[in-house]
Amino acid sequence: MTQTVSRPASAILRPYNPKEDATRLAELLTAEGPEPVTVAQLREWQDARSPESQIREVTALEPDGAMAGFGEVNRSPWSPPGHFSMEVVVDQSRRNRGIGGRLVDDLTAFARAHGATQLKVSVRDHVPEAMRFARRRGYEVDRHIFESTLHLASFDDAPFADIVTRAEESGLVFRSLADYADTEAARRKLYALNTACVLDIPGHDGSKRPWDAFKKIFEMSWYRPDGQILAVVPLPGAAGPAAEDRFVALAAIGYFPETNSVYHMHTGVDRDYRGRKLAFATKLVALRRAREWGAAYARTNNDSKNEPILAVNRRLGYVPQPGFFKLVRKLD
């Protein structure tokens, strides 16, 4: 006697509708990541996109009406020609039904139709089934990103105070964007330093985010001008912050009230000022600021080949956490 095994009916793909789907999408992303994702954050991410981006967002609905998955593929206008990024998430209880594969096929077809030559995805490094799923579809590991956390209540910065002191004795001053009244002129100087430093991060593709896209950061809920920590060459003879001050190092942190935590968005040092432990010093000042805010912990992600900043993190006491792999698929 032959037993018939029934399989769930195929999911239906339709365009993502923020009004109907955002709450469920936030749940799916929260279940996958290290930190909670809110509907407000989803809205911010969408608002921050360039209107010139090439993008497709798709929701997968099962016959019972449940939103079982979501997929997105996009290319920002400043990205290298043909380079697209993809994200796919499927409800953990509804996997192995072909939903992820259908989402990937749909998004890949869109990318191809818009001139894609390369697709990039990220998978958590402690989820082997996600890696197998990606490899079966032609993706190969390109980078490994380390995630780490530092609990601020037990963090003792006293042993490192001399690093900040030596920088100050050399003539530098540690300030924040708030000390410059968070003006557009100061923001543009921050942007120039950030952009120059980002280009030197291992694995960066060489693209430069234009000012009109970068300035949307200042509208984000996590943004605080006093969290944009700067090492500054002050204007000679000036009694305080001056428009002519030179920004030479940056440690940017954002505050997330949902978890009472901060995230290190970026640390960078002007090439002319490297080798003076300014990355360490600015990160230390940023951690002091986070503690002043009452944050419970700090998080950061760094490329596995960015040994200088990883060494700084280890010395500060950051504890490694599960991270993620970036995988790439070349399209014919």
C-alpha positions as CSV (number, residue, x, y, z in Angstrom):
1,M,0.0,0.0,0.0
2,T,1.4,3.4,-1.0
3,Q,1.0,6.3,1.3
4,T,0.5,9.7,-0.2
5,V,2.3,12.5,1.5
6,S,0.6,15.9,1.2
7,R,2.6,19.0,0.8
8,P,1.5,22.5,1.8
9,A,0.2,24.6,-1.0
10,S,2.6,27.2,-2.5
11,A,2.8,30.6,-1.0
12,I,1.6,33.6,-3.0
13,L,4.0,36.4,-3.6
14,R,2.8,40.0,-3.7
15,P,4.4,43.5,-3.4
16,Y,5.2,44.5,0.2
17,N,2.6,46.8,1.7
18,P,4.1,48.8,4.7
19,K,0.7,49.5,6.2
20,E,-0.4,45.8,6.2
21,D,2.9,44.1,6.6
22,A,5.3,46.2,8.7
23,T,4.3,44.8,12.1
24,R,4.7,41.2,10.9
25,L,8.0,42.0,9.2
26,A,9.4,43.6,12.4
27,E,8.5,40.4,14.2
28,L,10.3,38.2,11.5
29,L,13.4,40.4,11.6
30,T,13.5,40.5,15.4
31,A,13.4,36.7,15.5
32,E,16.5,36.5,13.2
33,G,18.7,39.3,14.5
34,P,20.5,40.1,17.7
35,E,18.4,43.2,18.5
36,P,14.7,44.0,18.2
37,V,13.4,45.7,15.1
38,T,10.5,48.1,15.4
39,V,7.9,49.3,12.9
40,A,9.3,52.8,13.5
41,Q,12.8,51.7,12.5
42,L,11.4,50.0,9.3
43,R,9.8,53.3,8.4
44,E,13.0,55.2,9.0
45,W,15.0,52.8,6.8
46,Q,12.5,53.2,4.0
47,D,12.4,57.0,4.3
48,A,16.2,57.1,4.2
49,R,16.4,55.4,0.8
50,S,17.2,57.4,-2.3
51,P,14.2,57.8,-4.6
52,E,16.5,56.8,-7.4
53,S,17.2,53.3,-5.9
54,Q,16.3,50.2,-7.8
55,I,14.3,48.1,-5.4
56,R,11.8,45.3,-5.2
57,E,10.1,44.2,-1.9
58,V,8.0,41.1,-1.9
59,T,5.8,39.5,0.8
60,A,5.1,35.7,0.8
61,L,1.6,34.8,2.0
62,E,0.6,31.2,2.7
63,P,-3.0,29.9,1.9
64,D,-4.0,30.5,5.5
65,G,-3.3,34.2,5.0
66,A,-0.2,34.2,7.2
67,M,2.8,36.3,6.2
68,A,5.4,33.6,6.0
69,G,8.3,35.5,4.5
70,F,9.7,38.7,3.0
71,G,12.3,39.5,0.4
72,E,14.0,42.6,-0.8
73,V,16.6,43.3,-3.5
74,N,18.0,46.8,-4.1
75,R,20.7,48.9,-5.5
76,S,21.5,52.4,-4.4
77,P,22.4,54.9,-7.1
78,W,25.9,55.4,-5.7
79,S,26.7,51.7,-5.6
80,P,29.0,50.2,-8.3
81,P,27.2,49.4,-11.6
82,G,25.4,46.1,-11.5
83,H,25.9,45.5,-7.7
84,F,22.6,44.6,-5.9
85,S,22.0,43.5,-2.3
86,M,19.4,41.0,-1.3
87,E,17.7,40.1,2.0
88,V,15.3,37.2,2.5
89,V,13.6,36.1,5.8
90,V,11.2,33.2,6.3
91,D,9.2,32.4,9.5
92,Q,11.2,29.7,11.3
93,S,8.1,27.6,11.7
94,R,7.3,27.7,8.0
95,R,10.6,26.8,6.4
96,N,11.4,23.9,4.1
97,R,8.3,24.6,2.0
98,G,10.0,26.4,-0.9
99,I,9.1,29.9,0.3
100,G,12.7,31.1,0.5
101,G,13.5,29.7,-2.9
102,R,10.6,31.4,-4.5
103,L,11.5,34.7,-3.0
104,V,15.1,34.4,-4.1
105,D,14.0,33.5,-7.7
106,D,11.7,36.4,-7.9
107,L,14.2,38.9,-6.6
108,T,17.0,37.6,-8.7
109,A,14.8,37.9,-11.8
110,F,14.2,41.5,-10.9
111,A,17.9,42.2,-10.4
112,R,18.8,40.6,-13.7
113,A,16.2,42.7,-15.5
114,H,17.8,45.8,-14.1
115,G,21.3,45.0,-15.1
116,A,22.6,43.1,-12.1
117,T,26.1,41.5,-12.4
118,Q,26.5,40.7,-8.7
119,L,24.2,39.9,-5.8
120,K,25.3,40.2,-2.2
121,V,23.5,38.6,0.8
122,S,24.3,38.3,4.6
123,V,23.7,35.2,6.7
124,R,24.2,34.8,10.4
125,D,27.4,32.8,11.1
126,H,25.7,30.6,13.7
127,V,22.9,29.5,11.4
128,P,24.4,26.7,9.2
129,E,21.2,26.0,7.3
130,A,21.2,29.6,6.1
131,M,24.7,29.1,4.7
132,R,23.7,25.9,3.0
133,F,20.6,27.6,1.5
134,A,22.8,30.4,0.0
135,R,25.5,28.1,-1.2
136,R,23.0,25.9,-3.1
137,R,22.1,29.1,-5.0
138,G,25.6,29.9,-6.1
139,Y,26.7,32.3,-3.3
140,E,30.3,32.2,-2.0
141,V,31.7,33.7,1.2
142,D,33.3,37.1,0.6
143,R,33.7,38.6,4.1
144,H,33.2,37.6,7.8
145,I,31.9,40.4,10.1
146,F,32.5,40.1,13.8
147,E,29.9,41.4,16.3
148,S,30.8,42.2,19.9
149,T,29.4,43.8,23.0
150,L,30.6,45.7,26.0
151,H,28.6,46.0,29.2
152,L,29.1,49.5,30.5
153,A,28.3,49.0,34.1
154,S,31.4,46.9,34.6
155,F,33.6,48.8,32.1
156,D,36.6,50.4,33.8
157,D,38.2,53.1,31.6
158,A,40.8,54.2,34.2
159,P,43.6,52.1,32.8
160,F,43.3,53.8,29.4
161,A,43.0,57.5,30.5
162,D,46.6,58.2,29.6
163,I,45.7,57.6,25.9
164,V,43.2,60.4,25.9
165,T,45.6,62.6,28.0
166,R,48.5,62.1,25.5
167,A,46.3,63.1,22.6
168,E,45.3,66.2,24.4
169,E,48.9,67.0,25.3
170,S,49.7,66.9,21.6
171,G,47.3,69.7,21.0
172,L,44.2,67.9,20.1
173,V,40.8,68.5,21.7
174,F,37.9,66.0,22.1
175,R,34.6,67.5,21.3
176,S,31.2,66.5,19.7
177,L,29.1,67.8,17.0
178,A,26.9,69.4,19.7
179,D,29.8,71.6,20.6
180,Y,29.5,73.1,17.1
181,A,25.7,73.6,17.6
182,D,25.1,70.8,15.1
183,T,25.2,73.2,12.2
184,E,25.1,72.2,8.6
185,A,28.7,73.4,8.2
186,A,29.8,71.1,11.0
187,R,27.7,68.3,9.6
188,R,29.4,68.6,6.2
189,K,32.8,68.5,7.8
190,L,31.7,65.3,9.7
191,Y,30.5,63.9,6.4
192,A,33.9,64.7,4.7
193,L,35.8,62.9,7.4
194,N,33.4,59.9,7.5
195,T,33.4,59.5,3.8
196,A,37.2,59.5,3.6
197,C,37.6,57.0,6.3
198,V,34.9,54.6,5.1
199,L,36.8,54.1,1.9
200,D,39.6,52.5,3.8
201,I,37.4,49.9,5.6
202,P,38.3,46.4,4.4
203,G,35.8,45.1,2.0
204,H,34.4,48.5,1.0
205,D,33.4,48.6,-2.6
206,G,34.7,52.2,-3.2
207,S,31.3,53.8,-3.5
208,K,30.8,57.2,-2.0
209,R,27.4,58.1,-0.5
210,P,26.5,61.6,-1.6
211,W,25.7,64.4,0.9
212,D,22.0,64.4,0.1
213,A,21.8,60.7,1.2
214,F,24.2,61.0,4.1
215,K,22.4,63.9,5.7
216,K,19.3,61.7,6.3
217,I,21.3,60.2,9.2
218,F,20.6,63.4,11.1
219,E,16.9,62.7,11.0
220,M,17.2,59.2,12.5
221,S,15.8,58.5,15.9
222,W,19.1,57.1,17.1
223,Y,21.0,60.2,16.2
224,R,22.4,62.5,18.9
225,P,24.9,65.3,18.0
226,D,26.7,64.7,21.3
227,G,27.2,61.1,20.2
228,Q,29.3,62.2,17.3
229,I,32.7,62.3,19.1
230,L,35.5,64.2,17.4
231,A,39.2,64.6,17.8
232,V,39.9,68.2,16.7
233,V,42.8,70.3,15.8
234,P,41.6,73.6,17.2
235,L,42.0,77.0,15.5
236,P,45.1,78.6,17.1
237,G,44.2,81.2,19.7
238,A,40.4,80.3,19.7
239,A,38.8,80.2,23.1
240,G,36.4,77.4,22.1
241,P,35.0,75.6,19.1
242,A,35.5,77.5,15.8
243,A,34.3,76.9,12.3
244,E,37.9,76.6,11.2
245,D,38.7,73.6,13.5
246,R,39.9,70.5,11.7
247,F,38.2,67.3,12.4
248,V,40.8,64.4,12.4
249,A,39.1,61.5,14.1
250,L,35.5,60.3,14.7
251,A,33.7,57.8,16.8
252,A,29.9,57.9,16.1
253,I,27.4,56.2,18.4
254,G,23.6,56.0,18.2
255,Y,21.3,55.4,21.1
256,F,18.5,52.8,21.0
257,P,15.9,53.2,23.8
258,E,14.2,49.9,23.2
259,T,17.3,48.1,24.6
260,N,18.9,51.1,26.4
261,S,22.0,50.5,24.3
262,V,24.4,52.2,21.9
263,Y,25.7,51.1,18.6
264,H,29.1,52.2,17.3
265,M,28.1,53.4,13.8
266,H,31.6,54.3,12.7
267,T,35.2,54.9,13.9
268,G,37.7,56.6,11.6
269,V,40.9,58.6,11.6
270,D,42.3,61.0,9.0
271,R,45.2,59.4,7.2
272,D,47.5,62.2,8.3
273,Y,46.8,61.4,12.0
274,R,46.9,57.6,12.1
275,G,49.4,55.8,14.3
276,R,48.6,58.1,17.3
277,K,46.0,55.8,18.9
278,L,43.2,58.2,18.0
279,A,40.8,55.4,17.1
280,F,41.2,54.1,20.6
281,A,40.9,57.5,22.2
282,T,37.8,58.6,20.4
283,K,36.1,55.2,21.1
284,L,37.0,55.6,24.7
285,V,35.4,59.1,24.8
286,A,32.3,57.7,23.0
287,L,32.0,55.0,25.6
288,R,32.2,57.5,28.4
289,R,29.4,59.4,26.7
290,A,27.3,56.3,26.4
291,R,27.7,55.7,30.1
292,E,26.7,59.3,30.8
293,W,23.5,58.6,28.9
294,G,22.9,55.6,31.2
295,A,23.2,53.0,28.4
296,A,23.5,49.4,29.6
297,Y,25.8,48.2,26.8
298,A,27.5,49.0,23.5
299,R,27.5,47.0,20.3
300,T,29.7,47.1,17.2
301,N,30.4,45.1,14.0
302,N,33.8,44.9,12.3
303,D,35.3,43.1,9.4
304,S,37.4,40.1,10.3
305,K,40.3,41.7,8.3
306,N,40.1,45.0,10.1
307,E,42.7,43.9,12.7
308,P,43.6,47.4,14.0
309,I,40.0,48.1,15.2
310,L,39.5,44.5,16.4
311,A,42.6,44.9,18.5
312,V,41.2,48.1,20.0
313,N,37.9,46.3,20.8
314,R,39.7,43.4,22.5
315,R,41.7,45.8,24.6
316,L,38.6,47.7,25.6
317,G,37.0,44.4,26.7
318,Y,34.4,43.8,24.0
319,V,33.1,40.3,24.1
320,P,32.7,38.5,20.7
321,Q,29.1,37.5,19.7
322,P,27.7,35.7,16.7
323,G,28.2,37.8,13.6
324,F,27.5,37.2,10.0
325,F,29.0,36.3,6.6
326,K,28.6,38.4,3.5
327,L,28.2,36.2,0.5
328,V,28.4,37.1,-3.2
329,R,27.0,35.6,-6.4
330,K,28.3,36.6,-9.8
331,L,25.6,36.7,-12.5
332,D,26.3,35.7,-16.0
